[in-house]
């Protein structure tokens, strides 16, 4: 992208086509029991996804709204693969990739993208100042979209230190187990499926922790429920994203 003019030009193309009057944006059926608020992402919310395979989990979280017609922009997420995104359900015709902006322009660029897109996926390139975080959260609430971010610099086992405030919804992949090998060239192969445990916490209606087991992906590349969601007494804190 050439600069802020490109962001505004993309905004003209990415006008919301979902009903802005609806309180939530849809998620894939296997995730409905994990997400509070009627089984969808609450408009105006900030979501954090962490743990091993966080990028894949984030794509799965946004895929339902993408399928329903929402435009998605991923800014500063080089680990996002288009083939995997399509398998997990993202509509590639409504997906825009933006290179990481300079650290001193990160919040300005993300704010402009929040104005233009209903779904914004990002990874902070530096620690976000509290004032910038509050302005971004207010902008997301005003525009009625969803800001989903992966852990940034300084993240550890305790929390995502790149973002100074608690998210509305936090999905943490706590366990990952790959299954099966699809034969490839001599001495090579492709792992066919990945079973993960996801724990969900958050604020308001998401304050009661819950957990579920998912295939992310299943052998056919899609997101499938491996074990139904259930309430838990405690939840693991966000961990650093690893792939």
N, C-alpha and C positions, 0 to 999 in steps of 0.2 A: 504494500500500500504506500501511496505517495505522501500521505499526511492527513490532516483533519478534513480537508476538502473531500478526500476519498471516503472518509467515515460518513460525512453528511450525504454524499451521493449514494452510498449503500443504504442509508436510512430511507431515501426516497423509494428504493426498490423493496425494502423489507417492511412495509407497512403491515401491521397485524391483520391477519385474516381470521383469527379466532375471535369469539365473542368477548369483547372487553368487559361486558357486564357480568360474565360468569366469575365467581369468586376464586375458582381454582383452574389450573391447567392440568390436563389429563396425564396420567402416567401409564406405563405398560401394566396390563392386568396382574402379572406376578408381583408387582411392587405395590399394589393398591392397599394391601393390608399393612404394609410397612409405613405408609405415609398417612398422617392424620388429616383431618379436614375434609372428610368425604372421599378419601381415596385419590386425591390430586394434590399438586403443588399449589400452595396458597399464593395468590398473586401478591406481589410486593414483598416477597420474602427473600432472605439470604440463606443459602444452603451451602454447607461445607461437606465435602466427601474426602475421606482420608483412608489410609491403610494400603496394604498391598493390592495392586490392581485398581487404585482409586480412579485413574483416568477412564478405565472401562466402566466402572460403577457409575461415574458421573454421566457418561454417554447414555447408559441405560436409564438413568433417572430422567434425563431430558428427552428421551426418544419418544415417549407417548405424546408430548406436546408438539414435537417436531412432526410426527406423523399426522397430527391433527391440523397442521398448517402453520405453526409458529416458526419464524426464522430464528436460527441459532448462530451466534458468533463465538468462536473460540479464539481468545487472544492470549498469546504467550503460552501455548500448550503444545510444544513440539512432539510430545509422545502420543498425540492423537493420530491414529492411522485411519485413512478413509475406508479401507476395506473392512476393518473391524467396526467402524462407526456404522456402516451400512448394514452389516450383519446384526448389530445390536438394535437397529431400528431407526437410526437418524436418517432423515430425508436429505440426501446430499445436494439436492437442488435448492435447498433452503439452508445450506450450511456455508458459512464464510470463515476462513482462517486468517488471522491477523498475527503478524510477527510480534515478539515481545517489544513493547515500547521502551524508550529510555526510562530509567528508574524515576527521574524527576518529572516525567510526563505520564506515568502509569495511571494515576487517579484521574487525570484530565481525559485521557483516551478512553478509559473504562466508563467514565460518566457519559461521554458522547455516545458510546456504544449502547449503554443502558437506555438512552433516549431513542435509539434507532431499532433495537431488537428486543423481542420479548424474552429471549433466553440468552444469557451471557455466561459463558464458561471461561474462567481465567485462572491463572496462577500468579500471585503477586511476585514481582521481581525484587521487591524490597519490603521492609516492614511498613505497613500502612499506618500513617499517623491517625490518631483518634479523630481529629477533626475531619480528615478526608473520609474515614470510614463512616462517620455520621452523615456526611453529605451524600455519599453513595447510597447508604441505606434509605435516606429520605427520598432520593431520586428514584430508587427502585419502587418504593411504596407509591410515589406519585404516578409513575408510569405504569404500574400494575404488571411488571414483568417478574422474572426470577433471576437473581444473580447467584451463580454456583461457582464456588472457588475451591481450588485444590490448595493444600498447605504450601506456604511459601518459605522463604529463608528463615532459619531460626526455629523451625518446627521441630518438636521432639515428642517424646512419649506423653508429656503432660498435656499439651494443648497446641493449637496452631498459633504460635507467637507472632506470625506475620499479620494477623488480623486482631485488633485490640478488643473486640466485643464478641459476645456469645452469638452464634448464629440462631436463626429460627429453627433450623433443622440440621442435624449432623448425622451422616451415615458413615460408619467406620467399618471397614472390612478387617475383621479380627483374625480370620483363619482362611488360608488358601491351600487347596490341594488339587493339583493337576491330575487328570486321568487319561489313560490310553495314549498310544502313539500311532499316528497314521503313517504308514511307510512312505518314504520319499526316495531320493537318490541314495546310492550306496553310502552307508555311514551317516545318513540323515533321516529325519522324520519330523512330523508335525504333531504336537500335543492336541488332542481332540476336544477336551472339555475341562472345565475348571469349576470345582465346587467351592463355594465361599460361605462363610458365616458373616452376616451383616448385623451390626447393632445400631439402633437408631435412638437418638436422644434429641432434645431441643427445648423450646420454650412453649408456654401456653399449652395447647392441646397435645403437643409433642413431648411434654415433660415426663410422661410415663415411659420409661425405656421399654423397647421391644427388640426382638431379634428374629431372624429367619435364616434359612439356608437356601442358597440359590445356585443354579448352574449359570456361570458367567464366563464363557458361554457354555451352552449345552452342546452335545455332539453336532447338532445342525447349525450351530453358530448363534442361536437366539438366546434370550434370557428366559429361564424356566425356574419355577419354584421347586426346590428339592424337598423342603419341609416347611409347613405352614408357619407364619409369624406367630410369636407368642410373647406375652409380657414377661419382663424380667425385673428382678429386684434392684439390680445394679447394672451399669453399663460401662464398658471400657472407654477411657479417654481417647480422643483422636490420636493417631500415630502418623508418623511421617510417610508420605506416599512413596511407593517403591516401584511403580510400573503401571 
